Amino acid sequence: MSNAETQQKFSNPAPLGLAGFALTTWLLSMINAGWFSGDAMNMVLACALAYGGTVQMIAGVMELPRGNTFGTTAFLSYGAFWWSFALFVLFLHDKVPAAFVGWYLCLWGVFTFYMWLATFRAPRALQLVFLVLWITFFLLAAGEWTGMAALHTAGGYAGLLTAILAFYLSAAEVINESQQRIVLPVGAPRTS
């Protein structure tokens, strides 16, 4: 059986992974933007472990037989991000200096930056998700390093935009496939 025939047997896990990422990012970003206090964090943690973390990891594993290195790397990594975030908040939050949390966020920004570079031949919607996400990480890191609430809030709003873009791409992939036509455009990938 050819690789193309094998890939046709597997559904596209990207909409699932994107939805898990988007929903959890939206919830956390509402807190970061100042819409809700830290009292709302328990719901974020529940989503981080179940939907943002576990479901993204499942999507990443589902990308393996499809031969999608980018999808595997992105979904498994961001799934692990949500697990590490939840574990940090639950067990270590008061035991880690803010500057070190800044480095944690900065390094996720570095990862996201090179993943963004890898999207340059992908649909424009995916490019935008990664562009805004790496900006989000760097704003949040700068907020931790400087203690400036405005940077933290800006990171929250950038996170909300990231979530909207990820939800849109997830919806586009599901709706376009089910309708067998372009209902929600994602921007043609570059071919040159």
N, C-alpha and C positions, 0 to 999 in steps of 0.2 A: 504494500500500500504506500502511495507517495505521501510526502509531507503535507501537500495541499489537501489530500483526501483526509488525512488524520486531523488537520486543523479544522476541517468542516464539521467534525463530530463534536467539537467543544464550543460551548456558548462563550460569548464575550464577557469576561468577568469585570471589565473596566467600569461599567455603570454601577455595579455593586460596590466596588472599592471606592469609586468617586463619591457615591452617596454616603458611605460610612465616614469618609473623610470630611465631606461637606457638613453633615449634620453635627458632628462632634466639634468641628472647627467653629461653626456658627454659635453653638452653646458657649464654648470657652470665650469666644471673641465678644459676646454680649457682656461678659464679666469684665474682660480687659478694656472694653470701650466705656465702662462705667454705667451700663444700663442696669446691672444687678450687682449686688454685693457678693462677697466671698461665700455668703450663706448658700448660694445657689451651686457651689462647687460640687456637692455630692451628686447632683444629676449629671454634671460633666464627667465625673469619675465613672459613674455607671456606664455612660455611653462610651467613654474612652476604653474601658475594658471590653465591653460587649460588641459595640458597632464600629467605633473608630479603630480599635485595636484588633480584635479577633476577626471581624469580617474582612478588614483590609488584608490581613495575613492570609485568609482563605482565598481572597481574590488573587493575591500574589502567587500562591501555590498553583492556582488554576491557570496562571499565565505561563507556567513552566512548560506544559506539553504543547502550548501554542508557539513556543520558541520566542517569546517576547521578553527579552532581557530587560528592557526599560520598564515594562509593566511589573515584572517580577521584582526588580530592585525597588521601584517606587512603592508598591503596595506593601511589600514585606517591611521595608524601612519605616514608612509612616505608620504602619500598624505597630511596629516596635516603639516608635516615638510615643504613641498614645499609651502603650503599656508602661513605658518608662515614666511618662508624665504622671500617670495615675499612681504608680508606686512611689514616686517622689513626693507627691502631695500627701498621700496617705501616711508615709512612714518617715520622711526625711526633711520635710519642708522647713522646720525650724532649726535644722542641723547643718545647713549648707549656706555659705555666705552668698549674698546677692551677686557679687562680682563673678562667682563661679557659675551661678545660674545664668548669668549673662554669657559666659563662654559656652555653656550648653546650648543656649539659643543661637549664638553666633555660629557654632559648628553645624547646627542643623541648617542655618542659612547658607553656609558654604556648600553643604551637600545639595541643598535645593538649587543653588546657583548653577552648579555643574549639571544637575538634572535639567534645569531650564535650557542650558546650552544644547543639551541632547534633544530638545523639542523643536529645534529650528526647521526640521523637515516634517514636523507633525502639524496637524490642524491648528489654526490660530487660537482656538479656544483653549487647547491644552497649553500652548505657549503662555497665554495670559494667566492661567491658573498658577503656573510655576513662577512667572515673573512677579506677580503680586505676592505669592507666598514667600519668596526669598526676601522681598522688601519687608514683609510682616515680621519675619524672624529677626532681621537686622534692627528694625524699630524696637522690638521687644527687648533685644539684647542691649541696645543703647539705653533703654529705659532702666534696665537692671544696673548697668554700669554707672549711670549718672544719677539715678534716683529721681529723674524728671518724670513726673506723672503725665505730662503732655506727650512724651514719647510712648509711654505705655498705652495711653488712650489712642494715639495714632496707630499703634500696632494693633489695637483692638478693632479699629475701623478697617484697617487693611485686611485683617483676618475675616471680617464680615464680607468684604468684597471678594476675597479668595473663596469663601464658602458659596457665595452666589454664583461665581464662575464655575466652581466644581459641580454644584447642583445643576446648572444649565447644561454642562457637558454630559453629565450622567443622564439627564432627561433627554437630551438630543440623541444620544446613542441608543437609548431604549425606544424612543418614539420613532426615530428614523428607521430603525431596523424593523419594528413592528408594522410600520406603514409602508415599508419597502420603497420609500422615497424620502427626499430631504424636506422635512417639515421645519426643523430647527437647524439653521445653518451653523456649521462649526468653523468655517473658513478653510479654504482649500490648502492642503499642505504644499510647501515649496518642493519642486521637483528638480530644480537645477542646482 
